[in-house]
Amino acid sequence: MPAPKAKPYISAITPYVGGKSKAGNATRIIKLSSNENPYGPSPAALAAYAQAADSLHRYPEDGCASLRAAIAARHGFDPAQIICGVGSDEVLGMLVHAYAGVGDEVVFCEHGFLMYRVYSNQYGATPVAVPERHLRSDVDALLAAVTDNTRLMFIANPNNPTGSYITKDDIARLRANLRDDIILVLDGAYAEYMVADDYSDGRELVLNTNTVITRTFSKVYGLPALRVGWGYGPPHIIDTLYRVRDPFNINQPAIAAAIAALNDIEYTLQQVALNNAERERVRRAIEAMGVATHPSVTNFILLAFESPKQAAAINAALLQRGIIIREVINYGLPHCLRMSIGTASENDAFLAALAESLAL
Ligand SMILES: Cc1ncc(COP(=O)(O)O)c(C=O)c1O
């Protein structure tokens, strides 16, 4: 049977590969490869999810009105300016779908989240990866990369896999110098972990500029299996995104769990405190072993080794010991590995395995 020809820009896509969850023959597996919350969601979210089982024979509410109302109430937004997606990924994809295609350019940072490139490719737009400065988004380089064909610019702030962020002032300068019609997308997948005074997720820019912010329930809220995220933007952009959204995109158990997770503020604050304290403890311990780390404001740490060869050897040795972390070769960082912050005992097991691996 002859294979039908896909559009050439589709055939050229390198599909996204998630973090591994198997490690050879190791009996105890510790998965620190996907920036998940190791403690899982709030008990209230689990209860809401279980209760939703009573209604599996019904279609979900379309348009996520109850979840949008909860998000709007929590953040002081207009629910009409919010769109929910199957993970924040889907919102990023809807933006490219609606605003960029063949001949258009989508700008992002060289070590930026991989899906910006994947979505650009899916819609035939040209991905433009911009050099960073010391593994941080470089405002001047981003502005220099803009051409007449630029339609969208994606910045993860903080960024994955570098763990770095740029300040509210940097973002304001970027927006002020960006052509008005270019949509600036500020991806805040890790925004909840931020405690720095000079940080903003960019919400203040939504009022007067073509800026969209995105958030997820996959990280601090501990619900990646349910795939829920959202975007907040100017009414004309959100209205456009609703035209490319699939009907009933978010399922009802996911809506119920996300609302409960969002409303359990105490649990979320506790998760942030736990993560941030563990992150600094683990970072100091890694550095004490002579391995360089990049400062992180997120729930993961980027470790820099002497060479790609050493990073690969350490990764293999960790895997043999049942510890799964993430290679970041496809992010252009072959000498680095990214580890997600686990529970204290998972982190201890990681540190012990790292010490053994370094001694091999
Ligand atoms: C920077 C960034 N943005 C977006 C996402 C997508 O998250 P989700 O689709 O689960 O909301 C991730 C996931 O790892 C991420 O790291």
The ligand as an SDF file (V2000), in Angstrom:
LIG
                    3D

 16 16  0  0  0  0  0  0  0  0999 V2000
    7.8450   25.7700   30.2610 C   0  0  0  0  0  0  0  0  0  0  0  0
    6.7210   24.8170   30.0880 C   0  0  0  0  0  0  0  0  0  0  0  0
    5.6060   25.2230   29.4890 N   0  0  0  0  0  0  0  0  0  0  0  0
    4.5620   24.4260   29.2970 C   0  0  0  0  0  0  0  0  0  0  0  0
    4.5920   23.1130   29.7240 C   0  0  0  0  0  0  0  0  0  0  0  0
    3.4150   22.2620   29.4060 C   0  0  0  0  0  0  0  0  0  0  0  0
    2.7370   21.8580   30.5200 O   0  0  0  0  0  0  0  0  0  0  0  0
    1.2740   21.2700   30.4410 P   0  0  0  0  0  0  0  0  0  0  0  0
    0.9170   21.0550   29.0050 O   0  0  0  0  0  0  0  0  0  0  0  0
    1.3370   20.0020   31.2150 O   0  0  0  0  0  0  0  0  0  0  0  0
    0.4130   22.3100   31.0780 O   0  0  0  0  0  0  0  0  0  0  0  0
    5.7200   22.6200   30.3600 C   0  0  0  0  0  0  0  0  0  0  0  0
    5.7920   21.2190   30.7770 C   0  0  0  0  0  0  0  0  0  0  0  0
    6.7740   20.6790   31.1910 O   0  0  0  0  0  0  0  0  0  0  0  0
    6.8210   23.4950   30.5440 C   0  0  0  0  0  0  0  0  0  0  0  0
    7.9450   23.0700   31.1300 O   0  0  0  0  0  0  0  0  0  0  0  0
  1  2  1  0
  2  3  1  0
  2 15  2  0
  3  4  2  0
  4  5  1  0
  5  6  1  0
  5 12  2  0
  6  7  1  0
  7  8  1  0
  8  9  2  0
  8 10  1  0
  8 11  1  0
 12 13  1  0
 12 15  1  0
 13 14  2  0
 15 16  1  0
M  END
$$$$
